[in-house]
Amino acid sequence: MSEEKRVISSELKELLSIRHSVKEYKKDSYLFREGDSIKGVYFIQQGKVQIGKVTSEGRELTLRICGRNQLVGEVTLFSIDAKYMLDAKALEDVTCVKVSIDDLEKELAENADLAVAFMKWMGVNHQKTQTKFRDLLLHGKKGALYSTLIRLTNSYGEKDDQGILIDMVLTNQELANFCGMTREVVNRLLNELKKLGKVSMLDGKIYIHDLQYLKDEILCEDCPIAFCKID
């Protein structure tokens, strides 16, 4: 889904009426790092932010990409001595609104509609993370790649008569980061899919010609699309 099509609920947009500050981050800088104390939530107005972490082996794992009109934060927001569990890295120059924990908590206590919308947002984010880890753990390397491709079609797919074009340029290393494995393994698995005619490349973008094949190979449970996305 393109940034122009991405919308946010009117209730969550009320975050912009809370006292806030406008922050700008240059490409490759961090909104926050794993282990930092949680100070607030971020509403992205421009740019893309990568949510992920670095494993104990030093491998980068990307969980999702957030863009315009999306919130970035943590489900542990109001825990005692809450810490960020993930990194938020600017993939390009980012402009966002930051609302502090104190101001957010005060507004949630006074605005029931906003509180409900915010809880729903936290619940969806939690589900996205849980289903992502489930796919990585249960389906092996092939399942990790196939489920990532499925998620990418749900987030950035453009359908036509030939299949679904993932309207996002990704290097094989970036794709490997989504899957938690090496670039070499992703290269091999993609080449296998190309030989089978299930995928192809167009101007650096991945074309999925048989989405059902990918779903069948990992025994896809057809989760709600809200939980099966990259963004």
N, C-alpha and C positions, 0 to 999 in steps of 0.2 A: 504494500500500500504506500503510495507516494505521500510525502509530507503534506501536500496540498489537500489530500483526501482524509488525513488523519484528524479526528476531532476528539474533543474531551467533553465530558458532561458539564452542563451548565453549573451544577453544584460545585464541581472541582474548580471551575473557572473563578469561583468566588474567592479562591486563594489569593487572586490578584488584588482583591479589595482589602486584604489584611496588610498591616504594616510590613514592608519588605524592602529589600535592597536589590538593585540590578547588578549582576556580576558578569564579567567577561573573561573568558579563558582562551588562551591561544592553543592552537593545534598541538597535541601531545602533552599538554599540561593536565593536571588532575583536579577535578572538583573535590574529591576526597580519596583517601587511601585506606586500605584495609587496616583496622586497628585504631584509626583516628576516632576521637570522641564525636558522637553524632551531634551536630549543631543545628540541623534543619533539613528542609526538603527543597528541591530545585524544580522549577517549572521552566522547561526549555522553550525559548522563543525563536532561536536560530541555531543551526548546527546539529551535529550528531555526537552522542556520548556512548562510549563502549563500557558496558558493565561486565566485570569479570574478576579474575584473580590469578595469581601466580601460584602454581602448585609447589609442594616441597621439593620437587625435582627441578624446579625452575622453568617449567613449561607453562605457557600462557593459555588460560582457558577463558573463552569469551562466552558469556551467558546470553546477552542480548544487546541490541543496539537501540538506543532511545533517540528520538528526534523531536521536531517541532510539535508543540502542544502535548508533550508527555511529561510526566512527573518522574523524578529520580530521587530515591530515598531508600529506606530500609524498613522491613517488617518489624524490626526490633526497636523501632523509633522511640517508644516510651518506656523501655526497660530501664532498670536502675543502672547507672553508669554505662549507658548504651554505647557500643562501639560499632563502627561500620565493619561489616563482614566481607565487603567486596570493594574493588577499586572502581572509580568512575573516571574514565579518561576521555578527553576531548579528541575526537577523530578529525575534527576540523575546528576552525574558530567558532566558539560557542558564546551565545548571549542567553542568559537565563535570569529568572527571578528567584531569589532565595528568601524563604520564610523561616524564621527562627523557631526552634522547638517551643519556647515559651509563648510566643505569639500564636503559633498554631494550636497549642493545647488550649489556650484561652478561648480561641474562636470555636474550636470543636465543642467545648463545653456549653457554648451559647447558641450554636447553630446546628440543630438536629439533622437537617438535610445534608449539610456539609459533612457531618460526622459519619452518617451512613454511607455517603459517596466515598469518603476517604477509607472507610473500613473495607468497602468493596474493592477499591483499588489495591489495598494491601493484600487482600485475599487472592486476587487474580495474580499479582506478582509472585506470591508464595506458591501458587499452583504452577505457574510457569517454571519456576526454579525447580520444584519437586519433579515435574514431568521431564524436565531436561536431564536431571541427574538419573532418573529412572531409565531413560533411554541410553545414557552413557554406560550405566552399570549392567543392564540386563541384555542388551542386544549386541554387544561386542563392537568391533571397529566398523564393520559394514553397517550395523544398525545405527551407530552414532552418525555416520555420514548421511545415510538415507533419511533419518529423522530430521537432521539439520536441513537437508534439501527440502523436505516437506514443509518445515517451519518457514523457510525462506520464501516458498511459493505463497504461503498464507500471508506473509508480511509484504512482499515486494513482487508478487506474481502478476503478470499481465497475460491473460488468456488470448489465444487465437486458434486458428484451424490446425496449427502444427503442434500445439501443446501449451505450455506455460513458460514464458520468458521471465526469469528472475531479474527484475530491472534494477540491478545493483552490481557494480563491478567489484569482484572479489578475487584476490590472488589465491593461489592454492595454499599459501601459508596462512592467510586470514581465514580461509575455510577450515584448515586444520585446527586453528585456535578455537573455532566453534565446537569442534569434535573432540578436543582433548587428545589429539594424536599428532604424529609427525607429518610433514609435508609429503614425504616420500610415500607414505601409506595412502594419503589422499590422492596423490598422482596415480597410483596403481588402481585404486578402486574406481576413480573417475574414468580411467582408460578402459576398464572392464565394462562400465556402463555405456561408454561411447561405442565399443565394439558390438554391444548388444542392440545399439540403436535406441537406447532409452534416454540418453541425453546427448547434447551437442553444445558447441560454443558459438556465440555470436557477438563479435566486438567486445570480447572479454567478459561477456555475461553468459550464464548457464541457461540452456534451453532444456526444459524437462518435457520429453515427448510421451512418457508413460508414467504418470504419477501413480496410477493404481499398482503398477509393478513394485514401486518403492514401498507402498503401503503393505502390499501382500508379503513382501520379503521380511518385514519386521513385525508382522501380525498386528498392524495398526489398529488401535481401539477406537479410532475416529473420535478423539476427544473434541470438545468444543473448540472452535478455532481460537477463541479468546485465550485458551491455555496453550495452544500449539502454534506459537509465533516467535519470531526472533526479536521483535520490537516490544 
